[in-house]
Amino acid sequence: MKVFVLWTLVGLTILSGWLSGLANSAMAPHPHPKVEWTLFQWASGMSTPLTAALAFSGLAQGDRVLAVLEIKGEPSALAAELSSLGAAVVDTYGSLLKAWLPRDSLLAIAELPEVGYVRLPYFPIPLGRLASEGVTVLGASLFHAKGVLGQGVRVALIDVGFSSLTQAIHAGEIKSEAIVWRRDYTGSGLESGGSHGTAVAQIVHNLAPQAELFLARIGDEVGLGRAVSDLVAEGVDIIVHAVGWANTEFGDGRGVVSEIARRAAQAGILWINAAGNHAQRHWLGTPRILPDGWVEFAPGLSELSLRVEIPGLVQIALTWDEWPRASSDFDLFLFDARGELVASSENLQAGYAPPTEFLSALVDPGRYSVRVRAKYAPSPVPLEIFSLSHDLSPCVPHSSILPPGNAEEVFTVGAVNLRHWATGPQAPYSSQGPTNDGRLKPDLAGLDGTRNFVYPQFFGTSAAAAHVAGIGALLLSQARGRGENLGLAELRELLTRWAVDFGDPGPDPVYGYGRLNVFVEPAWGERRILRPQNGVAQPGEEVEVEITVRMPSTQVGMLELREILPGGLSGTILDQGGADEVQEGRELLWRWYMLLPGETRTVRYRFLIPSGFPAGTYTLSGTVNRDPLGGETALRVEPDPPPSQPQVRCAPNPVRVGGTVEFTVLGSEAAQIRVYVYDLSGRLVYESGWQPGPTHQWNLQDLQGRIVASGVYLFWAEVKTEGKIVRSGLGRLLVLR
């Protein structure tokens, strides 16, 4: 990605000159394969919107231009030769060399074998404003009440400008003693380039007023790399980078800027990055290429529309999935509503150049269209387009996070507006994941839309990232105050542990792990098994449980209690404790939407151990705000007791031959009865079959219908009651003649 920063509008009188210069584009010389299109136009003396913008942005001064050389080998080895060609080296980082290049020797410098490619510097895009109630809403005041103010924590802010910093200090919004380190990597002063960094710093300072602030102003990737090297040496704990970098990779975290952020994370620094405000300013897909070379974004649609409401700068970035060196060649164009060409980017991709195009133009209000043409594309390739300041139609919200927010090691933050903080949804402009290689991003949703010294309302993921950084500083400060060594992984986990799950259940590419929700101390909860008192139950018995929960003394807001019963059991709530939301069944739920610090609630529920439930020891498991519930957890279920043996009475006994005897089940609600009679040799004499209980009469006839002989007989009965069959004891019957 290349370009120049035009943060102030330039008089529209220059537009006519720009547009007239477009007529010459058709006669432009053939591009150089190792020189970016804009630089090639400038070196060739062409007058276009792109070359005019170089002068207005300060990147071109007279007959020299500020450029980045991608060097093969060590940049220092090339310094003498560059000097002989009139170039002045400004800075280096890795294999990148930033230098002022003369117009008449720029192409000769590109021909040097040590030079891989000559381009404009990448430039950072501030990701807000589209300023702090966050202290109260996020619970930072409760940290403060406990004396946790960010002390002992070093927070660095790498941004595009800190204008208004002195005014913010004089107004008491930022204490001067909190700023312990300042450095400008642009050459034009820390307090220039806009007030974005000052607004971000104020949020961090309001949340963590005793954290040490390190301010670094950067203007390109070389300055960013240098700043990170210095901040690693200073031992900072957190870096806030509320900035995105278009056209530096294909959304997979593998570009030069993502690599710089990765280096900071490898040094143990929590790098917090704004996701971007480009959900409605992004297009991604593998388009169809029409026979005339124009790209079709959807069936029958070969342009993306944007509307400009006030005179201003339109900036469009195009990249495709052939990093780091492109073999396909695409060009980028901007047309007005009459179909007239406004600006174009026509880099030559022939194995040297990265797969990028970028255009920038000052325009009048109206409708404009973005078009892409394939100069050479032997096979379909995914394209990605970002509009830096205007919504696109149609747009593709997913995978719209700007680098380095899509690097795995970066903690990436989307935005939920203050007005929708309790319930969502996310801010419509908040960039979404996943990354272009399919990983989860963002990591968390933070707060935006708060009041600020710099902005009446600070909208954008920049504000959200700053709020997360401030809370991160408080968590780290609290841990160090307790003597705990909180590492990078533990700090990331703390920030996501209690996140309120918005959107699809579980982590998702819109909210990440959810909305920021911080607990200074865990919520407390304890369970008591009220009955049976010894925690031992039998099938057919009810169990009653009481749970008491308490809101942390440093937190205000939602409290959630969940209780999960062993399989096969279902609970009924007896006392919901004033909960705003409850749920019964195997998983019971109580949810209070707003509790004050230290408030307690007590609930009760019961469940029945059904007949036939397997014996064993079972665990009641529950959580309060996702932390384990304390107290009694074990419930022992004993086997069903052996059924008591029913007694069967026989009357009259003795009985005379020809009489009738009645069998009666004693002490049992017998639904049915079956009687067996045997002689003393063990031969079955009579069996009644199942008969309605609890009595049965026998007329002394055997199985063949004959009257039995006199003598002694043995009998017993089976009794069916409550679905169970039990057997009686053995009895004697005397039959007389």
PyMOL commands that set and color helices and strands:
alter all, ss='L'
color gray80, all
select helices_A, chain A and resi 13-27+37-43+49-57+75-84+103-110+134-137+140-145+165-170+176-178+196-207+221-234+256-266+418-420+461-481+488-497
alter helices_A, ss='H'
color red, helices_A
select strands_A, chain A and resi 60-61+64-71+88-93+96-102+115-119+125-126+154-159+179-184+212-217+238-241+243-244+270-274+282-285+288-289+295-296+304-308+312-320+329-336+341-345+356-363+366-376+383-387+411-417+444-448+524-531+536-537+542-550+557-564+571-575+581-583+587-595+600-608+616-619+621-624+627-628+630-631+634-637+647-651+655-656+661-666+672-679+684-687+691-692+695-698+711-721+724-727+731-736
alter strands_A, ss='S'
color yellow, strands_A
deselect
rebuild
show_as cartoon
